[in-house]
Amino acid sequence: MPAFAALAIAIAVLIRRGLLRLDRDVREAWNALVAQHGKRAELMTRILELCGRLMRDEPETIERARLAGLAVLAAASRDDVPALAAAEEAHRAATGDLLTIAGSYPQLATSTAFAALVSRVDELDARVAARREQYNAAASLFNVRCGAMPHRVVARLAGMRPAELLAA
């Protein structure tokens, strides 16, 4: 009987280590996603400043894009996965509207500097999407392990809860 108890404890320790590693992977993926959002926010600040100077007839569009960007950063800083998903969607829509309208302004449409900024935003959008997928993959693997026996028992005893997934 003592050998069985020792084996059970050893297995539980190994499972816990594995779950902790997966939990760390989820946190690292989240931090990478937040970092990309931060870089995108810095770039969008430059774009919004430029648009604000040249698109004087569009203050509502500019403000909507600015507020949507702030909502993304706020949700990310609070580790609020559902709020981040909603904020990302609103930000994509507001940014898309802003850039569509900016294209009708000759000073912006013909500016190579503005085109370079927009190109950089597109690159960062792709990086955000990749980090979102990376986070969801890590969270999904963690959730599968936490739901499977005997990992489920160890996860509950350790107080581990499933990770929330970001909507694509």
Secondary structure, DSSP 8 states (H G I E B T S, - for coil): -HHHHHHHHHHHHHHHHHHHHHHHHHHHHHHHHHHHHHHHHHHHHHHHHHHHHH-TT-HHHHHHHHHHHHHHHHHHHTT-HHHHHHHHHHHHHHHHHHHHHHTTSHHHHT-HHHHHHHHHHHHHHHHHHHHHHHHHHHHHHHHHHHHSTTHHHHHHHTT---------
